[in-house]
Amino acid sequence: MALPSKRENKCPVFPFTKPGSKISWLYNWSPAPTPNSTSLSFIPMQWNHIDIDNLASKTKTANANIIIGFNEPELPDQSNMTPELAAKEWLRCIEPLRKRGIRAGSPGISSAPQGVVWLNAFLRLIHAQGSDVDFYCLHWYGEGLGGFYDYIWSTFHQLPSQNKKVWITEFAATNWNAERPLGREVVGEFLKASVKYLDELEWVEGYAWFGAMTQRDMGAVGRWAGLMEDGGGLTDLGRVYRDM
């Protein structure tokens, strides 16, 4: 159970880490740790191939033994990488870290139809060179538990190995309407049911609700999905997420 939080977020994360909380790790879409976050394990992400040559030193500085690959590379408005470019940079800079014992999660794909197609193409390229990923990273946003469950099951079974674990590194209930978002109760019930379900799936190793940021920073995902109040405390949803 984790928190994705923007790197520039200055709100401390210790309110999520009361005794008994299952939240244990944090990432922020970059290799540089979030300020005021030492109460959680930080996992670096290499968002795209820019500055990837510094990933090894940043991983060492963060004292991390897990890293996450490129962010939604199949989407032009995200990291926008071809499978060939991503495989080349993975083999050059991430596979050496794996050989040193660092676990590396796959590029995190969106639930757009081309996401799993992209990831399978990438995996074929790195497998051909003797490399691999250590777990699969998936993202999902939308309405309804059925759509979420169908996506993670169908995508998992379209990937080469069902012996690997899955991390849902972004997910939330949203209608993508910032002005008229899904209601507070709808989002809350989705979070409670989905987290309970993920905890029961043996093949899901980790997950991260979007997002550990203030409600004003949630954008089109909708303010009721935010886990933090504008003053830095937890929203009602944040307390539910922490305490489940």
NORKA-V173691 format. One record per backbone hydrogen bond with DSSP energy under -0.5 kcal/mol. NH is the residue of the N-H (numbers start at 1). CO is the residue of the C=O. If there is no record, write none. Layout:
# NORKA-V173691
nh:co
NH:CO
NH:CO
This chain:
# NORKA-V173691
nh:co
2:207
3:25
4:209
5:3
5:27
7:28
9:6
13:36
16:13
17:14
21:18
22:242
24:1
25:1
26:41
27:3
35:7
37:34
40:37
41:24
43:26
44:42
44:66
45:30
46:68
47:45
52:49
54:51
55:52
58:54
59:55
60:56
61:57
62:58
63:60
64:59
67:103
68:44
69:105
69:106
71:47
72:70
72:108
75:72
78:75
79:71
80:72
80:75
81:73
86:82
87:83
88:84
89:85
90:86
91:87
92:88
93:89
94:89
94:90
95:90
98:94
99:95
100:96
100:97
101:98
102:97
103:65
105:67
105:103
106:135
108:70
109:107
109:137
115:112
117:113
118:114
119:115
120:116
121:117
122:118
123:119
124:120
125:121
126:122
127:123
128:124
129:126
130:127
131:126
134:104
135:104
136:165
138:167
139:109
140:170
142:172
148:144
149:145
150:146
151:147
152:148
153:149
154:150
155:151
156:152
157:153
158:155
159:155
159:156
164:161
165:134
166:203
167:136
168:206
169:138
169:167
170:138
171:208
172:140
174:142
174:172
178:176
187:183
188:184
189:185
190:186
191:187
192:188
193:189
194:190
195:191
196:192
197:193
198:194
199:195
200:196
200:197
201:197
201:198
202:200
204:201
205:166
205:203
206:166
208:168
209:2
210:171
211:209
212:4
213:211
215:228
217:214
218:215
221:218
222:219
225:222
226:223
227:211
228:213
229:233
232:229
235:227
239:235
240:236
241:237
242:238
243:239
244:240
